[in-house]
């Protein structure tokens, strides 16, 4: 039996098993088995040879535009970046990945217009696996929908989830440390949200983990606990953008604001809210601007170094050249991340947007 056949068999058994207290552990084990099989299938697919989209990453981050065919993805790419992606009022205008780049606050952001993501993409339909591989390598997912037809949102979210792509959520705060003996011990600092030790042991058993210390630091569901065991997951920020908003009446706009609170409204054709969208993408990518100051010289305040929030002096060293980390002595920092201007800091010091940095290296 192939992995795909096993996956279908497990999915069928889950559908046919009524959930209750007596079947909870069994369903937990089935869901864990399903996640493990999908993880194995993804690894096999990634190793397989075949046609792929050739996408060369550039800039400080990559945003992918995902959506149903003819939601306006090509028009949005053209408006954001000035790229020339074919535009049409019929499905499947884009058959390859079309790249473009725009600059905002010193950051160069690559935008990729992907072929329409259709139901069944995670199973390979419509070059789905190739499209999803590009999405997995991105820094932000922009889901674009026609304001008059948002029915595809759920399908897109399901396809991304099936492909191991988690949007706008953090990895579960769960630690599983294998031990040589003693069985499975579970400790929790925030409650396990109804996950009984027997259910946890059943799930771990599917991964052949029979001796382990499990620490759960936040309420987690069965699915989130399984996510903590799954290797092939990635966590990416995302945004839902509704196009053709200029044609929608107030009642429809208010409805969508209730149903999709974080949705962003634009008109790709008219350019409405495009500059605001650039700012929102910049914010969600969590960029910080760092200005370098040569020793004894003036800071260059015109071309910042673009890093991600949480970056350290070590990150800045790596951005400049790998030798800087090896030869690092100390750094001087002016800005909000230090108590006094020109403070001496080490390589693990975390930087904040707007910091000015001088790096001192050994000769």
Secondary structure by P-SEA (a helix, b strand, c coil): ccaaaaaaaaaaaaaaccccccaaaaaaaaaaaaaaaaaaaaaaaaacccccccccccccbbbbbbbccccaaaaaaaaaccccccccccccccccbbbbbbbcccbbbbbbbcccccccccccccaaaaaaaaaaaccbbbbbbccccccaaaaaaaaaaaaccccccccccbbbbbcccccbbbbbccccccccaaaaaaaaaaacccbbbbbbcccccaaaaaaaacccbbbbbbbbbbcccccccaaaaaaaaaacccbbbbccccccaaaaaaaaaaaaabbbbbbbbcccccccccccccccccccaaaaaaaacaaaaaaccbbbbbcccccccccccccccccccbbbbbbbbcc
